[in-house]
Amino acid sequence: MSYQFPSEEWVAEFKSQINASAAYRAAAATWTYGPVALVVKADPAVGLPDDVGLWLDLDRGVCREARVVDGGEAAKAPFCITGEYPRWKSVMKKELDPIKGMMQKKLELSGQMTTIVKYVNASKELVEAATRVPTKFVDE
């Protein structure tokens, strides 16, 4: 079974993959900075008429909650990473490292970059968890 990205089903499976990852749990063991939201910008050409936010309530190596929210709600997260749909697809295919993407302005971060940089390994493990979700991209 494949899960369409982005969707409630996809983010639920992402949460499962995060929580099944011993590597993420270790890398993010001291993360106490609150939720992270990932925002896919609207792209009507691929069937995304509005911004879609993926809200991840992360705490000490565990994802306590994961859900789809609108762009306005996502912007309230202490850390919000926003990007175009093709950028997120590149991240999930391991073609774009999210930290490098933020530094190159391919992904936009609201929140403290210095905190994110301290958790580079946790970020990489989140990407690994995302790659384990059987994904059907909306434009394929």
Summary of the structure (lengths in Angstrom):
residues: 140
radius of gyration: 13.6
end to end distance: 15.5
largest distance: 40.1
contacts: 438
relative contact order: 0.23
helix: 41%
strand: 27%
